[in-house]
Amino acid sequence: MTTPANTPAQNSPIPTLDLNDGRAIPRLGLGIYAMKGDEGVDAIVGAVDNVGYRLLDTAVNYENEREVGQAIADCSVAREDLFVTSKIPGRHHGFAEAIASTEESLARLGLDYLDLHLIHWPNPSVGKYVETWEGLIELRRRGLVKSIGVSNFTEEMLTELVEKTGVTPAVNQVELHPYFPQTELVAFHRSIGVQTESWSPLYRDQGLFDEAPIAEAAAAHGVTPAQVVLRWHIEIGSIPIPKSANPERQRLNADVFEFELTPAEVAAISGLERGRMKDRDPLTHEEM
């Protein structure tokens, strides 16, 4: 469901989706990993002011929250029209730790609130993601965070959060691209009202754009292979957050709402499935 123009995407060509908490999230965002220094600030400002990006995705472990905050201060778009996401790192798991971590993120960003805050990785060996989730629930109650979600959580982990707290995450941000379409997890998200976000949505290229279903769809629609992949994300119901500091690529990445893929094209692209980009299974991969 596309939301009217009085949303965080106001004056932006990027439409929005409804979250399960009554708020709206842009259907495509800007990944900000590795954008640092003055160049990083300029790249973010350009994406917001010149292209219309409103969803900005950072994390404590990206070590660039200060740059994101500076870009927000420098851009011409009002704070309330932006949708700012950050993530709690593994070393800050726990109820009190999650609250302190979020307060530190807000201080670095120079903001009063986050639009979306995620648990970055579940880190099951630590065994504190439920307590961390309870911390996010409290942060939302205090108004320091508007929407709360998770990243890299499995169906079983999501079920555990809901059963133990009664609160369903608004978003689960996971690795998702044509080589790893996560069809069953996306369907589960849909069944419980969770929106799917995709990190590394373009698989960092690495030959993906040369795959026949993608190249053929690009030729058929007169667009780039990257645009085909991003449109595939839209078609399957995920929110891609491609990272680019290049102004032209930023523009092309956002320009995927004026064409549609056929069901056959979507199925052919999904049929490229072969597995994760790296060995980052949430049951074993952990980040602090």
C-alpha positions in Angstrom: 0.0 0.0 0.0 1.4 3.4 -1.0 1.0 6.2 1.5 -0.1 9.7 0.5 2.3 12.6 0.3 2.1 13.7 3.9 4.7 11.1 4.9 8.4 11.0 5.5 8.8 10.9 1.7 7.1 14.2 1.1 8.5 16.0 -2.0 10.3 12.8 -2.9 9.7 10.5 -5.9 10.1 7.5 -3.6 6.8 6.1 -2.3 6.2 4.6 1.1 4.9 1.5 2.8 2.9 1.2 6.0 4.6 -0.3 9.1 2.7 -2.3 11.7 2.9 0.5 14.2 1.0 3.0 12.0 4.0 4.8 10.7 5.3 4.9 7.1 8.7 3.9 5.7 10.2 4.8 2.2 10.2 1.9 -0.2 13.9 2.4 -1.0 16.7 3.9 1.1 20.3 4.9 1.1 22.8 2.6 2.6 25.5 4.6 4.3 28.1 2.0 5.2 31.7 3.4 4.7 30.5 6.9 4.0 32.9 9.0 6.2 34.4 12.4 6.4 33.5 15.4 4.3 33.0 13.3 1.2 30.6 11.1 3.1 28.6 14.1 4.3 28.5 15.6 0.8 27.3 12.3 -0.7 24.5 12.0 1.8 23.4 15.6 1.3 23.4 15.2 -2.4 21.3 12.0 -2.2 18.7 13.8 0.0 18.6 17.2 -1.8 19.2 16.3 -5.4 17.6 12.8 -5.7 15.0 12.6 -3.0 16.3 9.9 -0.7 14.6 10.1 2.7 15.5 6.8 4.3 19.1 7.0 5.7 20.5 3.7 7.0 23.5 3.8 9.4 24.7 1.9 12.5 26.9 2.2 15.5 29.4 -0.2 13.8 29.5 1.9 10.7 31.3 4.6 12.7 29.7 7.4 10.8 26.7 8.5 12.8 28.4 11.9 13.2 28.6 12.3 9.4 25.0 11.4 9.1 24.0 13.9 11.7 26.0 16.6 9.9 24.4 15.7 6.6 21.0 16.0 8.2 21.9 19.4 9.6 23.3 20.6 6.2 20.6 19.3 3.9 17.5 21.4 2.9 15.0 18.8 4.0 13.3 19.1 7.3 14.2 16.6 10.0 10.6 15.3 10.2 10.6 14.5 6.5 13.6 12.2 6.9 13.6 8.6 8.1 16.8 7.9 10.0 17.8 4.3 11.0 20.6 3.1 13.2 21.5 -0.2 14.8 22.6 -1.5 18.2 25.8 -3.5 18.1 26.4 -6.8 19.8 28.5 -5.3 22.5 25.6 -3.3 23.6 23.1 -6.1 24.0 21.0 -6.1 27.2 18.2 -3.9 28.5 20.2 -1.0 30.1 22.9 -1.4 27.5 20.5 -0.9 24.6 19.1 2.3 26.2 22.6 3.7 26.8 23.7 2.8 23.3 20.8 4.5 21.8 21.3 7.7 23.8 24.9 7.7 22.6 23.8 7.3 19.0 21.4 10.2 19.3 24.2 12.3 20.8 26.5 11.5 17.9 23.7 12.1 15.4 22.6 15.3 17.1 19.0 14.2 17.0 16.2 13.9 19.5 14.9 10.7 18.1 15.5 7.9 15.6 12.8 6.9 13.2 13.8 3.3 13.3 16.3 1.5 15.5 17.4 -2.1 15.0 19.2 -4.9 16.8 22.1 -5.3 14.3 22.7 -9.0 14.9 21.0 -11.5 17.2 24.3 -13.0 18.5 22.6 -16.1 19.9 25.6 -17.3 21.9 25.3 -14.1 24.0 21.6 -14.9 24.6 20.5 -11.3 25.3 18.5 -10.3 22.2 15.2 -10.6 24.1 16.4 -8.2 26.8 17.8 -5.9 24.1 14.4 -6.0 22.4 12.8 -5.0 25.7 15.1 -2.1 25.9 13.9 -1.0 22.4 10.3 -1.2 23.6 11.2 1.1 26.5 13.0 3.5 24.2 9.9 3.7 22.0 7.8 4.3 25.1 10.1 7.2 26.0 9.9 8.7 22.5 13.6 8.3 21.7 12.8 5.9 19.0 9.6 6.0 16.8 9.7 2.5 15.3 11.7 -0.6 16.4 12.9 -3.6 14.6 15.7 -6.1 14.1 18.3 -7.2 11.6 19.4 -10.7 10.6 16.8 -12.4 12.7 15.4 -15.8 11.8 11.8 -16.9 11.8 12.3 -18.6 15.1 14.0 -15.6 16.7 11.2 -13.3 15.6 8.6 -15.7 17.0 10.5 -15.8 20.3 10.5 -12.0 20.5 6.7 -11.8 19.9 5.9 -14.6 22.3 8.0 -13.2 25.1 7.1 -9.5 24.8 3.9 -9.3 22.8 5.6 -6.7 20.5 6.2 -7.5 16.8 9.2 -5.9 15.1 8.2 -3.3 12.4 11.2 -4.4 10.2 13.7 -7.2 9.8 16.6 -6.1 7.7 18.4 -9.2 6.2 20.7 -10.2 3.4 18.5 -10.4 0.4 19.4 -10.4 -3.3 18.6 -12.5 -6.4 21.2 -15.1 -5.3 19.6 -15.3 -1.9 15.9 -14.3 -2.2 14.8 -15.6 1.2 11.4 -16.5 -0.2 10.2 -18.3 2.9 11.4 -15.6 5.4 9.7 -12.9 3.3 6.5 -14.8 3.3 6.7 -15.3 7.1 7.4 -11.5 7.5 4.3 -10.8 5.5 2.2 -13.2 7.6 3.0 -11.4 10.8 3.1 -7.9 9.5 6.9 -7.3 9.4 8.4 -5.3 6.6 11.5 -6.8 4.9 14.5 -4.6 4.3 17.4 -5.8 2.2 21.1 -5.2 2.9 23.5 -5.7 0.0 20.5 -5.7 -2.4 22.8 -5.5 -5.4 25.2 -8.3 -4.2 27.9 -5.7 -4.7 27.6 -6.7 -8.4 30.3 -9.4 -8.6 28.8 -10.8 -11.8 25.2 -10.6 -10.8 24.4 -8.0 -13.5 25.6 -10.4 -16.2 23.1 -13.0 -15.4 20.8 -13.6 -18.4 17.4 -12.9 -16.6 18.7 -9.6 -15.4 20.4 -8.5 -18.6 17.4 -9.5 -20.7 15.0 -7.6 -18.4 17.2 -4.5 -18.6 17.2 -4.6 -22.3 13.5 -5.2 -22.5 12.7 -2.2 -20.2 15.4 0.1 -21.3 17.0 0.4 -17.9 20.2 -0.7 -16.2 20.8 -4.1 -14.7 21.0 -2.5 -11.2 17.6 -0.9 -11.8 16.2 -4.3 -12.7 17.5 -5.8 -9.5 16.2 -3.0 -7.3 12.8 -3.2 -9.1 12.8 -7.0 -8.4 13.2 -6.1 -4.7 10.1 -3.8 -4.9 8.1 -6.5 -6.7 8.8 -9.2 -4.1 8.0 -6.8 -1.3 11.4 -5.9 0.2 12.8 -2.5 0.9 16.3 -2.2 -0.7 18.9 0.1 0.7 21.6 0.3 -2.0 24.8 2.0 -1.0 26.4 4.5 -3.4 28.2 7.8 -3.0 28.2 8.4 -6.8 25.5 11.0 -7.7 24.5 9.4 -11.0 24.2 5.9 -9.5 22.2 7.4 -6.6 19.8 8.8 -9.2 19.5 5.6 -11.2 19.1 3.5 -8.0 16.1 5.6 -6.9 14.5 5.7 -10.4 12.8 2.3 -10.3 9.2 3.3 -9.8 8.2 4.1 -13.4 8.4 0.5 -14.7 7.3 -2.9 -13.6 8.8 -6.4 -14.2 6.5 -9.1 -15.5 5.8 -12.1 -13.1 7.9 -14.2 -15.4 10.8 -11.8 -15.1 10.5 -11.8 -11.3 10.4 -15.6 -11.2 13.4 -15.9 -13.5 15.5 -13.5 -11.4 14.4 -15.3 -8.2 15.5 -18.6 -9.8 19.1 -17.4 -9.7 19.2 -18.5 -6.0 22.5 -20.0 -4.9 23.0 -18.8 -1.3 24.5 -16.1 0.9 27.1 -13.7 -0.3 29.4 -14.8 2.6 29.1 -17.2 5.5 26.8 -14.9 7.6 24.2 -17.3 8.9 22.6 -15.6 11.9 22.8 -18.8 13.9 26.6 -18.8 13.8 27.8 -15.4 12.5 28.1 -12.8 15.3 29.3 -9.2 15.4 30.1 -7.2 18.4 
